[in-house]
C-alpha cells in the first residue's frame, strides 16, 4: 500500500490503483510518502487491500 500526501489529506492507495491511476496521481501532484505492507489498510480509491487471500 502506498501512502500519498494529497490536497485532501493523506491517502492510502493500493498497488493496482497506483498503476491504473498513475496519470491522475501525477496530474493532481500527489506526493508519495512511503509504502507499508499491512492487510488492514484499505485503498482510498477502490476500498480493497493490496492482496486478497482466499482460504
TAPE-V673686 format. One line per field, one symbol per residue. phi: phi as a letter, one per 40 degrees, with the letter a starting at -180 (. if undefined). psi: psi as a letter, one per 30 degrees, with the letter a starting at -180 (. if undefined). burial: b if it has 24 or more other ideal C-beta (glycine too) atoms within 12 Angstrom, else e. Layout:
phi = ???
psi = ???
burial = ???
//
This chain:
phi = .bbbcbcbhcbcbcdccdccbdccccccfcbcbabacacccbcccbgbcdbbccc
psi = kkkkklfglkkkkleeeeeegeeeeeefhkkkellkjjffkkkfefgllekkkk.
burial = bbbbeeeeeebbbbeebbeebeeeeeeeebeeeeeeeeeeeebbbeeeebeeeee
//
